[in-house]
Amino acid sequence: MRKPINLLREFSVPLIAGVITALAWANLDPRGYDALIHQPSFGGVSLHFLVNELFMVLFFGIAAAEITQSCLPGGDLNPPRKAVNPLLATLGGVIGPVIVYLILNAAIGDPTLTNGWGIPTATDIALAWLVARLVFGAGHPAVSFLLLLAVADDAIGLAIIAVFYPDPVHPTEPMWLFLTVAGIVAAYILRGARVKSYWPYVLVGGGLSWTGLFKAHLHPALALVFIIPFLPHPPRESAHLFEENPRDTSPLARFEHDWKIVVDFGLFLFGLANAGVRFSSVGTATWLVLTALLVGKTAGIFTMGSLGKALGFPLPDRVGFKELALTGLVAGMGLTVALFVAGVAFVDPDIEGAAKMGALLSGGVLPVAVALGRILKVRRIP
């Protein structure tokens, strides 16, 4: 059973299946779909709440674990000089889409769409990894470079969500954040006491953090982002991104190992709860998000990656300008985090649906990137 399960995870089948199911259901039976997603049918809460406010805690917790491991000595983002070019490219991949989005929106002159600038800043790690392997081959250094971009990109995306996208309906109540601070202090104390199970960190520290964010009307999905870095871990990292080291039995490694499969398959529910967009929702926000993702990401990553090389911070071996441009294009696949941001950026459901459609259409990068790889004669490395 392990091999087919790993294949399903590797090719992002649960997420893709959830997106397809949501699109079909929302267009064939919109009332039934809305009732499933938004009515409080699960112990007084809706499926949308369960997925976006509870399940996504684990999703962002896994992302925080990867970022923490990458920053350790021996990790892919350490030492700093080794990470300069990927981080510069990441910066370009965030700033580029924002600039393109805001310039196009200024030209259109629609202030109601301005708040969507954060939607195209994200890269879907799983789908980008899948497409990169199809374009470059699993052994190409461009794949690891793209994963570095995507992980750093998600770190910035988490900060953007936390700072710029509070609950659009309820004003922020900062006084409740003392509970989040208490959760961080609890995690610090647990680490000082050398607690070797991750459960107290997650339940006590994470529970306090979630409650504080929820009561403050900030996004509780980010609760574990503040707790995960306190989980005990080895002084050095010996595995690359998304690779497991069987000898690492630290609480940080065990947390990621135990919950990664839950998150991978739980993305079916995320796609189901967030991708139910009617095809009639296509509008101005659709093209703003899509153009910002494809043009802004590609141009930003290519420009800043090239600048890093010119400043003496080289690109990986076998990653030239054409590979860098293709990496930027593949990074324009914004799905998971982009859908999440679209859901909080707009109050108007029609604008929200149009913005989500832009994020979904960015999946069309797959055939384009594969074709360009062939046209540019990019050498695949199995």
C-alpha positions in Angstrom: 0.0 0.0 0.0 2.9 2.4 0.7 3.9 2.8 -3.0 0.4 3.8 -4.4 -0.1 6.1 -1.3 3.3 7.8 -2.0 2.4 8.2 -5.7 -0.9 9.9 -4.8 1.0 12.3 -2.5 3.8 12.9 -5.0 1.5 13.9 -7.8 -0.8 16.1 -5.5 -3.7 13.9 -6.4 -5.8 14.7 -3.3 -5.5 18.5 -3.8 -6.2 18.2 -7.6 -9.2 15.9 -6.9 -10.6 18.3 -4.3 -10.3 21.2 -6.7 -12.0 19.3 -9.6 -14.8 18.1 -7.3 -15.4 21.6 -6.0 -15.6 23.1 -9.4 -17.9 20.5 -10.7 -20.2 20.6 -7.7 -20.3 24.4 -7.4 -21.3 24.7 -11.1 -23.8 21.7 -11.3 -25.4 22.1 -7.9 -24.4 25.5 -6.4 -27.0 25.4 -3.6 -26.0 21.9 -2.5 -22.3 22.9 -2.6 -22.9 26.1 -0.5 -24.9 24.2 2.0 -22.2 21.6 2.5 -19.4 24.2 2.8 -21.0 27.0 4.7 -23.8 25.7 6.8 -22.9 24.8 10.5 -23.4 21.1 10.1 -20.4 19.7 12.1 -21.0 20.3 15.8 -22.2 23.8 15.2 -19.4 24.8 12.8 -19.1 24.7 9.0 -16.8 22.6 6.9 -15.2 25.8 5.7 -14.3 26.7 9.4 -13.0 23.2 10.1 -10.8 23.3 7.0 -9.5 26.9 7.0 -9.3 27.6 10.7 -8.3 24.1 12.1 -6.9 21.9 9.3 -4.8 24.7 7.9 -3.1 25.0 11.3 -1.4 21.7 10.5 -0.6 22.8 6.9 1.2 26.0 8.0 2.8 24.0 10.9 4.4 21.7 8.4 5.6 24.7 6.4 7.1 26.2 9.6 8.9 22.9 10.3 10.5 22.9 6.8 11.5 26.5 7.2 13.0 25.8 10.7 15.0 22.8 9.4 16.2 24.8 6.4 17.6 27.5 8.6 19.6 25.1 10.8 23.4 24.7 10.2 23.6 22.3 7.3 20.2 23.2 6.0 19.4 24.5 2.6 19.2 28.1 3.8 22.3 28.0 5.9 25.0 29.5 5.8 23.5 32.8 4.7 25.8 33.2 1.7 24.5 30.0 0.3 21.0 31.3 0.5 21.6 34.8 -0.9 20.6 34.0 -4.5 17.5 31.9 -3.7 16.4 34.6 -1.2 17.0 37.4 -3.7 15.0 35.4 -6.2 12.3 34.8 -3.6 12.1 38.6 -3.0 11.7 39.1 -6.7 9.0 36.5 -6.8 7.0 38.4 -4.1 7.6 42.0 -5.2 7.2 41.3 -8.9 3.6 40.0 -8.7 2.7 42.9 -6.2 4.0 45.5 -8.6 2.3 44.0 -11.7 -1.0 43.6 -9.8 -1.0 47.2 -8.4 0.1 48.7 -11.8 -2.6 46.9 -13.7 -5.2 47.7 -11.1 -4.2 51.4 -11.1 -4.6 51.4 -14.9 -8.0 49.8 -14.6 -8.9 52.2 -11.8 -10.9 49.9 -9.5 -10.0 50.6 -5.8 -12.3 47.7 -4.7 -9.6 45.2 -6.0 -6.6 46.8 -4.4 -6.7 44.5 -1.4 -6.0 41.5 -3.6 -2.3 42.4 -4.0 -1.2 39.6 -1.6 -2.9 36.8 -3.5 -0.3 36.3 -6.3 2.7 36.4 -3.9 2.4 32.7 -3.1 3.7 29.6 -4.8 2.1 26.2 -4.4 4.9 24.0 -3.2 3.5 20.6 -4.1 2.3 21.5 -7.6 5.4 23.6 -8.5 7.6 20.7 -7.4 5.6 18.3 -9.6 5.8 20.5 -12.7 9.5 21.3 -12.1 10.2 17.5 -12.1 8.4 17.1 -15.4 10.3 20.1 -16.9 13.8 19.5 -15.5 13.8 15.9 -14.3 13.9 14.9 -10.6 17.7 15.2 -10.4 18.1 18.7 -11.8 19.5 21.4 -9.4 16.7 23.7 -10.6 14.2 21.6 -8.7 15.9 22.1 -5.4 16.4 25.8 -6.2 12.6 26.1 -6.9 11.8 24.3 -3.6 14.0 26.8 -1.7 12.1 29.6 -3.4 8.7 28.1 -2.6 9.6 27.5 1.1 11.0 31.0 1.6 8.0 32.3 -0.4 5.6 30.6 2.0 7.5 32.1 5.0 6.9 35.6 3.5 3.3 34.6 2.6 2.7 33.7 6.3 3.9 37.1 7.4 1.8 38.9 4.7 -1.4 37.0 5.9 -0.6 37.8 9.6 0.1 41.5 9.1 -2.0 42.6 6.2 -5.1 40.3 6.2 -6.9 40.3 9.6 -10.5 39.3 9.7 -12.2 41.6 7.2 -15.5 41.5 9.1 -14.4 42.0 12.7 -11.9 44.6 13.8 -8.7 43.3 15.4 -8.6 43.1 19.2 -4.9 43.1 20.0 -5.4 42.5 23.7 -6.2 38.9 23.1 -2.7 38.3 21.6 -1.4 38.0 25.2 -2.7 34.4 24.9 -0.5 33.8 21.8 2.4 35.2 23.7 1.6 32.9 26.6 1.6 30.0 24.1 5.1 31.0 22.9 6.3 31.3 26.6 4.8 27.8 27.3 6.7 26.3 24.3 9.9 28.0 25.5 9.4 26.6 29.0 8.7 23.1 27.6 11.8 23.2 25.6 13.8 24.4 28.6 12.4 21.4 30.5 13.6 19.1 27.6 10.1 17.7 27.0 10.7 15.1 24.2 7.1 14.7 23.0 5.7 17.3 20.6 2.2 16.9 21.9 2.5 19.3 24.9 3.9 22.0 22.6 1.1 21.5 20.1 -1.8 21.2 22.6 -0.7 23.7 25.2 1.4 26.2 23.2 -0.6 25.7 20.0 -3.9 25.8 21.8 -3.1 29.1 23.6 -1.7 30.6 20.3 -4.8 29.5 18.4 -7.2 31.0 21.0 -5.3 34.3 21.1 -5.3 34.7 17.3 -9.0 33.6 17.0 -10.2 36.0 19.7 -8.0 38.8 18.3 -9.7 38.2 14.9 -6.5 37.3 13.2 -6.0 34.1 11.4 -5.8 31.1 13.8 -4.4 28.9 11.0 -1.0 30.5 11.8 -1.1 29.3 15.4 1.6 26.7 15.1 3.9 29.0 13.1 4.9 30.6 16.4 5.3 27.3 18.3 7.0 24.9 15.9 10.5 26.6 16.0 10.6 25.7 19.7 10.3 22.0 19.1 13.7 20.3 20.0 15.7 19.4 17.0 19.3 18.3 16.2 22.0 21.1 16.2 22.6 20.4 12.5 20.3 19.4 9.6 21.5 16.6 7.4 18.5 16.2 5.0 17.4 18.4 2.1 13.9 20.0 1.8 11.1 17.5 2.1 13.5 14.6 2.6 13.2 12.5 5.8 16.2 11.5 7.8 15.3 8.2 9.4 18.0 8.8 12.1 16.4 12.0 13.2 13.8 11.2 15.9 13.6 14.7 17.4 10.2 16.1 18.3 10.4 18.4 15.3 11.1 15.6 12.9 8.4 13.4 14.5 5.8 16.1 14.2 6.5 16.5 10.5 6.6 12.7 9.9 3.4 12.1 11.8 1.3 14.8 10.2 2.7 15.2 6.7 0.5 12.4 5.3 -2.6 13.8 7.1 -1.9 17.2 5.5 -1.2 15.8 2.0 -4.5 13.9 1.9 -6.4 16.6 3.9 -5.7 18.9 1.0 -8.6 17.2 -0.7 -10.9 18.9 1.8 -9.0 22.2 1.4 -9.6 22.1 -2.4 -13.2 21.1 -1.9 -13.9 23.9 0.6 -12.1 26.7 -1.3 -12.1 26.0 -5.0 -15.9 25.9 -5.5 -15.9 28.8 -8.0 -18.6 29.2 -10.6 -17.3 29.6 -14.1 -19.4 32.8 -14.4 -17.2 34.3 -11.7 -14.5 35.1 -14.2 -13.9 38.9 -14.0 -11.3 41.6 -13.7 -9.8 40.2 -10.5 -9.3 36.9 -12.4 -7.0 38.4 -15.0 -5.2 40.6 -12.4 -4.3 37.6 -10.2 -3.4 35.4 -13.2 -1.2 38.0 -14.9 0.5 39.0 -11.7 1.3 35.3 -11.0 2.6 34.5 -14.4 4.3 37.7 -15.5 5.2 39.1 -12.1 6.7 35.9 -10.7 8.6 35.1 -13.9 10.0 38.6 -14.3 10.7 39.1 -10.5 12.5 35.8 -10.0 14.5 36.1 -13.3 15.5 39.7 -12.5 16.6 39.2 -8.9 18.2 35.8 -9.6 20.3 37.4 -12.4 21.1 40.3 -10.1 22.4 37.9 -7.4 24.6 36.2 -10.0 26.0 39.6 -11.1 26.8 40.5 -7.5 28.8 37.3 -7.0 26.2 35.0 -5.5 26.0 32.2 -8.1 23.1 30.2 -9.3 23.2 26.4 -8.8 25.2 24.3 -11.3 23.4 23.8 -14.6 20.9 26.6 -13.8 21.5 29.2 -16.5 19.2 32.1 -17.7 16.8 29.9 -19.5 16.4 27.5 -16.5 16.0 30.5 -14.2 13.2 31.9 -16.4 11.5 28.6 -16.5 11.8 28.3 -12.7 10.1 31.7 -12.4 7.3 30.6 -14.7 6.7 27.3 -12.7 6.7 29.3 -9.5 3.8 31.2 -10.9 1.5 28.3 -9.9 -0.3 29.8 -6.9 -3.0 27.5 -5.6 -3.2 26.5 -2.0 -2.0 29.7 -0.2 -3.3 31.9 -3.0 -6.8 30.5 -2.5 -6.4 30.9 1.2 -5.4 34.6 0.8 -8.2 35.2 -1.8 -10.7 33.9 0.8 -9.7 36.6 3.3 -8.8 39.5 1.0 -12.3 40.3 -0.2 -15.6 40.4 1.5 -17.6 40.5 -1.7 -18.2 36.9 -2.8 -18.2 37.8 -6.5 -14.8 39.4 -6.3 -13.5 36.6 -4.1 -14.7 34.0 -6.6 -13.1 35.9 -9.5 -9.8 36.2 -7.7 -9.9 32.5 -6.8 -10.5 31.7 -10.5 -7.2 33.5 -11.3 -5.3 31.4 -8.8 -6.9 28.2 -10.3 -6.1 29.1 -13.9 -2.5 29.5 -13.0 -2.4 25.7 -13.0 -2.4 26.1 -16.8 1.4 26.7 -16.4 1.9 22.9 -16.5 1.6 22.3 -20.3 3.2 25.7 -21.1 6.3 25.0 -19.0 6.7 21.5 -20.4 6.4 22.8 -23.9 8.9 25.7 -23.3 11.3 23.2 -21.7 11.3 21.2 -25.0 11.5 24.4 -27.2 14.5 25.8 -25.2 16.1 22.3 -25.1 16.5 22.2 -21.4 18.4 19.1 -20.5 16.4 16.9 -18.1 18.3 15.0 -15.4 16.4 12.0 -14.1 
